[in-house]
Amino acid sequence: MEGLPLGAHFQPTDQEILFYLRYYAEVGQPLDGGFIMQGDLRYFQVEQPPDVRSLERLYYYTECFYRPVRGPPTRDRCTVDGRGCWNSREGQKTIYQSSEIVGYKQEFKFFFRPEPSGEYVSTSWAMTEYTLNSNRSNNKDNYS
């Protein structure tokens, strides 16, 4: 967030985040001037978290990923190594612009498994996922 004046805050509304996300999905380039990074949370390593000393929140563009942990398929998001999992904390919320559905918002909490065969342990990390309304998107990819 270099180049910002002292005291500047990036606190977008749900509609603004979905606007940035739609632009990224359609044009393939971020509109945000570096506020939202591109990343793939499937490769998230708990041992090497991002440098967040000066940030309260991180924003990422990523493609949706779904993989069942155990049992039937769920909307939980898991890391590739299977040691971490973002579990849905509540139902999906619909986001409107005027009376039109522009996207969806869902909250997740991160659970970590220290040993490959061990139990998942709750962490303090949370994620808010925004998904575009696919009826409005010209792009076949689903970005969050």
C-alpha positions as CSV (number, residue, x, y, z in Angstrom):
1,M,0.0,0.0,0.0
2,E,2.9,2.2,-0.8
3,G,2.2,5.7,-2.0
4,L,-0.9,6.3,0.0
5,P,-1.2,9.4,2.2
6,L,-0.8,8.9,5.9
7,G,-4.1,7.8,7.5
8,A,-5.6,6.4,4.2
9,H,-7.8,3.3,4.7
10,F,-9.0,0.8,2.2
11,Q,-12.5,-0.2,3.4
12,P,-14.5,-1.1,0.4
13,T,-18.2,-1.9,0.5
14,D,-19.5,-5.3,-0.6
15,Q,-20.6,-3.8,-3.9
16,E,-17.2,-2.1,-4.5
17,I,-15.4,-5.4,-3.9
18,L,-17.7,-7.1,-6.4
19,F,-17.1,-4.3,-8.9
20,Y,-13.3,-4.8,-8.6
21,L,-13.8,-8.5,-8.9
22,R,-16.0,-8.2,-12.1
23,Y,-13.4,-5.9,-13.7
24,Y,-10.6,-8.3,-12.9
25,A,-12.6,-11.3,-14.3
26,E,-13.5,-9.5,-17.5
27,V,-10.3,-7.6,-18.2
28,G,-7.8,-9.9,-16.5
29,Q,-6.0,-7.0,-14.7
30,P,-6.7,-5.5,-11.3
31,L,-8.3,-2.1,-11.1
32,D,-7.3,-1.5,-7.5
33,G,-3.8,-0.1,-7.6
34,G,-2.3,-2.9,-5.6
35,F,-4.8,-3.1,-2.8
36,I,-6.0,-6.6,-3.8
37,M,-3.3,-9.2,-4.6
38,Q,-3.6,-12.3,-6.7
39,G,-3.1,-15.5,-4.9
40,D,-4.2,-19.1,-4.7
41,L,-5.3,-20.1,-1.2
42,R,-5.0,-23.8,-2.0
43,Y,-1.2,-23.4,-1.7
44,F,-1.5,-21.4,1.6
45,Q,1.2,-22.6,4.1
46,V,0.4,-22.0,7.7
47,E,4.1,-22.1,8.6
48,Q,4.8,-19.2,6.2
49,P,1.9,-16.8,6.5
50,P,2.0,-13.6,4.5
51,D,3.8,-10.6,6.0
52,V,0.8,-8.9,7.8
53,R,2.6,-6.9,10.4
54,S,1.3,-3.6,9.1
55,L,-2.0,-4.9,7.7
56,E,-5.2,-5.7,9.5
57,R,-6.7,-7.4,6.4
58,L,-5.4,-8.9,3.2
59,Y,-7.4,-9.0,-0.1
60,Y,-6.8,-11.6,-2.8
61,Y,-8.2,-12.5,-6.2
62,T,-8.3,-16.3,-6.6
63,E,-10.2,-18.8,-8.6
64,C,-12.8,-20.8,-6.7
65,F,-11.7,-24.2,-5.5
66,Y,-13.8,-27.0,-4.0
67,R,-12.6,-30.3,-2.6
68,P,-14.2,-32.5,-0.1
69,V,-12.3,-33.1,3.1
70,R,-14.0,-36.4,4.1
71,G,-17.4,-37.7,3.1
72,P,-19.7,-35.9,0.7
73,P,-18.6,-32.9,-1.3
74,T,-18.9,-29.6,0.6
75,R,-18.2,-25.9,-0.1
76,D,-15.2,-26.1,2.3
77,R,-11.9,-24.9,0.8
78,C,-8.8,-27.0,1.5
79,T,-5.1,-26.5,1.0
80,V,-3.4,-28.7,-1.5
81,D,-1.4,-30.5,1.2
82,G,-4.6,-31.3,3.1
83,R,-3.3,-29.7,6.3
84,G,-5.6,-26.7,6.2
85,C,-9.2,-26.1,5.5
86,W,-11.5,-23.0,5.3
87,N,-14.8,-24.1,6.7
88,S,-18.0,-22.2,6.1
89,R,-19.2,-20.4,9.2
90,E,-22.6,-19.3,8.0
91,G,-24.8,-19.3,5.0
92,Q,-24.2,-17.3,1.8
93,K,-25.4,-13.8,1.7
94,T,-26.8,-12.3,-1.5
95,I,-25.3,-8.8,-2.5
96,Y,-27.6,-6.4,-4.4
97,Q,-26.8,-3.3,-6.4
98,S,-30.2,-1.5,-6.6
99,S,-32.5,-4.5,-7.0
100,E,-30.1,-6.6,-9.1
101,I,-28.1,-9.5,-7.7
102,V,-24.4,-8.7,-8.3
103,G,-22.8,-11.5,-6.2
104,Y,-22.6,-13.4,-3.0
105,K,-20.6,-13.2,0.3
106,Q,-19.7,-16.1,2.6
107,E,-17.7,-16.2,5.8
108,F,-15.1,-18.9,6.5
109,K,-12.8,-19.9,9.4
110,F,-9.4,-21.6,9.0
111,F,-8.7,-24.9,10.6
112,F,-5.2,-26.4,10.7
113,R,-4.0,-30.0,11.1
114,P,-0.5,-30.1,12.6
115,E,0.0,-33.8,11.9
116,P,-1.2,-35.3,8.5
117,S,-3.4,-37.9,10.3
118,G,-4.3,-35.6,13.3
119,E,-7.4,-33.6,14.1
120,Y,-8.0,-30.1,12.8
121,V,-7.3,-27.3,15.2
122,S,-9.2,-24.0,15.1
123,T,-7.3,-20.8,14.3
124,S,-8.1,-17.1,14.6
125,W,-7.9,-16.6,10.8
126,A,-11.1,-15.8,8.9
127,M,-11.9,-15.3,5.3
128,T,-14.7,-13.5,3.5
129,E,-15.3,-14.9,0.1
130,Y,-17.1,-12.8,-2.6
131,T,-18.4,-14.6,-5.7
132,L,-19.8,-13.0,-8.8
133,N,-23.3,-13.7,-9.9
134,S,-22.6,-16.1,-12.8
135,N,-25.7,-14.9,-14.7
136,R,-24.0,-11.5,-15.2
137,S,-20.5,-12.7,-16.0
138,N,-19.2,-13.0,-19.6
139,N,-16.2,-14.9,-18.3
140,K,-16.5,-18.7,-17.7
141,D,-14.0,-18.5,-14.8
142,N,-15.5,-18.1,-11.4
143,Y,-13.4,-15.6,-9.4
144,S,-13.5,-14.9,-5.7
